Amino acid sequence: MIFTRTQQQAIAHRDGPCLVLAVPGAGKTTILLERLRQLEASGVPVETIASITFSRQQAMDMKNRYTAENGNNRAVFSTIHAFCYRILREYAAEKHIRMELLEASNTYNKYRIVDALYRQRFHRPMPEDEQNDFFRLDSFMKNTLQSAEQAKKKTAIRFSRFETLQKAYQQFKSEHHLIDFDDMLWRTLQLLDQEEHIRKRWQQKYRYYQVD
């Protein structure tokens, strides 16, 4: 395959951050896989390079492409959520803390939890539009690391009861050792920021991190 000069620069990049910004279909994933191939060819153990993407399908496609082209199935491909969940689970096991993913629970359902908390506080069923607004705001707030007030302004959602309900929802999850899908990223960020030994462990585990 023939690469442009700019693509070759990205492929040859080694240490330190590098951002490749291009339109969809420009070949960013191909560049990442070629960089991975060249790192492996230069002697870097492929299992010390983590390639992270957003969707499970994309992670599988990348792994299949790399295995087919290079015959190596030890390369590490993961979604960002699965990668963060792995960090959280290892930490929980180390500290003997129970932790369960709410979306995978056979006991709890996050919509029923929020509805029950709403009924306890406001003495009526939670309207469907308010439930949708609640989870939109909660997700936006966590994924952008913003306050509830900032999230409201950015999304233009007017939900006066959000702060009270969100606090109760977080407390319920904490008391029952639950995390939901949106907790994975910001909880991992907090952990890496606050626990130096955990941060160093994952810095040493992988020499290179690639994010597609």
N, C-alpha and C positions, 0 to 999 in steps of 0.2 A: 504494500500500500504506500502511496506517495503522500507525504505530509507537507503542508506549507511551512515556511520558516517560523511563523508564530507558533504553529502546532508543535514543531520540533523543539522549540524553546520550552514549551510546557512539558513535553515528554521528558526532556533532559534535566528538568529541574530536580534538585535533590533536597537540600535542607532548607527549613524555614517555610513560611506560608507562601502559597501561590494561588491566585484566583484566575480561573478561566471563565470569562464572561462572553457568552455567545447566544445566538438565537436557537430555538429548538431545531434539531436536525443538522446542526453544524459539525457534529462529530465529537462532542465533549466526552461521551462515554467511551468512544473508540480511543481517544487520547488517553483517558485514564487507564484503560486496559493495556495499551501499548506501553505506558509508563510502568505499569506493574510488571509487564513482561521484561522490560529492560532492567528494572531493579533486580528481578530474580536472576536474570542472565549475568548481572554484575556480581552476584554472590550474596545478595540479601535474601535470607530465608523468607520464602513467600508467606509462611504462617506468621511472620512479624509485621505484615502489612495489612491493615484493615481498610477495606473499601466499603463505604457506607452510603446507602441511598434511602429513598423515602418509602417506596412501596415494596411489598414482598415479591411481586411479579418482576419488578425491575432487578431486585437482588438476585433472583433465580436466573433471569435472562443473562445477567452479567457473569454469573458463575458458570452457566452452561457454555457461553461464548468462550470464556477463558479456558475452560477444561477442553473444549473441542479443538481450540487452536493451539494449546500448549501442552495438553496431556497431563495437567497437574490439577488434582482436585483438592489440594490442601490450601488453596487460596481462600482467604477469609472475606466473605461478602455478607452483609447484614443490613437490615433496615435500621434507621436511627432509633426507633422505639424499641426494637428487640435488643439492640446493643445497650441502650440505657437500662432496660429491664434486667439484663444480665448483670450489670454493675450493681444495681440495687439488690438483686437476689443474693449475690455473693456477699455483699455487706450485711444483709439481714441474717444470712446463715452464720457469718462470722460472729455476729453479736447475739445470736440465738433469738432473733426477733421474728415473730410470725408476720408474713406478708402475703396477701392474696390479691390478684388482679380482679377488680370488680366486674369487668366485662366478661371474665371467664368463670365467674362464681356461679355455683348451682344454688346458692342460698340467697344471695342479694341481687337486686336489680336497681341500678342508679335512678331510674325514673320513679320507681315506687318509693325509694328512700326519700327523694326530694319532695314527692307528693305528700308523704307522711309527715315530714318536717314542716311543710307548708301548712298542713291541716292543724298540726299542734299549735302553731303560732298564730294563724289567721282564721282558724275555725271554719274553713270551707275548702272544698276541693281546689286543687291548683289548675287554673285554666290552661289549656294546651298551648296557647300562644305565649303565656308567661313561662311555661316549662321550656319551650324552645328558646326563648330569649335568655333564660337562666343558663342553659348549657352553652349557648353561643358566647355569652359574656364570660363565663367561667373559662372556656377554652381560649378565648382571645386574650384574656388577662394573663393566663399562665404561659401561653406560647409566645407572648410579646413582652413578658416580665413587666407588666404595667399594673398600676393600682386599679381598683374597681372604678374609681371616678374617671381615670384616664381612658379605661376601656369603654365606658359609657359614651364619652365624648367622641372617641374614634369610630364607634359603631353606630352612634346615634340611637342606641336603644335606651328607652326610658323605662326603667324597672326600679322603682323606689325601694322595694323590699329586697333587692339583690344582696346587699352587704350582710344583712341579718341572716338570710337564708344560706348564703355562701359560707359564712362562718360556721353555721350549724352543720352544713354538709361536710366541711373539712373536719370538724370535731367528731362527727359520726364515723367517718372513715378512719380517723386516728384511733378511736376507741375500739374499733373492730378490726384493726390491722389490715385495712383495705387501701389500695391505690387504684385510681382509674387511669384510663389511657392518657389523659392530659397531664396527669401527675408525673408520668415517667420522665419527661424531659427536664422540667424545672426541679424536681426532687433530685435527679442525678446531678444537675448543675450545682445545687446547694451542697450536695455531698462532696463533690470534687473540690468545691471552693472552701469548704470548712474542714475537711479531713485530709491533711497533707499526705498521710501514708497511703490513703486510697488513691489519691491523685498520682503519686509517684509510682504506685504499682501498675497503673494503666499506662503511664508514660513509658515504663520499662517493658511492659508486655508487648507493645507494638512500637516499632521504630518509625513507622510511617502511617499516617491516617489520610485517607483519600475520601472526599465527600462528593458524590455526584448529585 
